[in-house]
Amino acid sequence: MLMSQAAHLTAVPPLAQVADPTGLSTPLGQVVVLAALVSSVVVGLWALWSRRKR
């Protein structure tokens, strides 16, 4: 491998240091994800409960 190619490969930052383009790691993004999880559990329980009554 040429020296310039090796230098280019080592210059790429690891994934942990790259900024989050989605914004899901922000506090607001975490609240949105938590709200989506809670709502999906509530809807799932509601569906199971409505099937149980039949």
N, C-alpha and C positions, 0 to 999 in steps of 0.2 A: 504494500500500500504506500502511496506517495505521502510525503510529510504533510503536504497541504490538505490532503483528504483526511488524514488522521487528526490534524488540528481542527478541521471543520467538524468532525464527529464528536470531539470532546468539548466543543464550544456550545453544543446544544444543551439547554438547561433540562434538568430532570422534570418529570411531570409534576412533582410536588411543588416546584417553584414557579410554575406557569400560572398566571392569573386566571381566575375562574371566569370564562366568558359567559356563563349562564346566569351568574349572580345568585346561585342557589346556596352558596356558602355564606352569604350575608345574613344578618339576623332576620330581615324581612323574608328572605328566601326560605330560611328554616321554618319560619312561622307558616308560610304558604304550604310547604311540604307537610308539616305537621297537621295543618287543617285538612289537607287532602287525604291524609291517612285516616284521620278521625272520621271524616265524612264517609269514606269508603267502608269503614267498619260499621258505622251507624246504618248505612244503606244495606249492607250485607245482613246485619242483624234484623233489620226491618223486613227484608225479603224472607228470611228464614221464619220469622215470627208470623208473617202473613200466610205462609204456606202451612204452618202448623195448625192454624185455626180451621183449615178446610176439612 
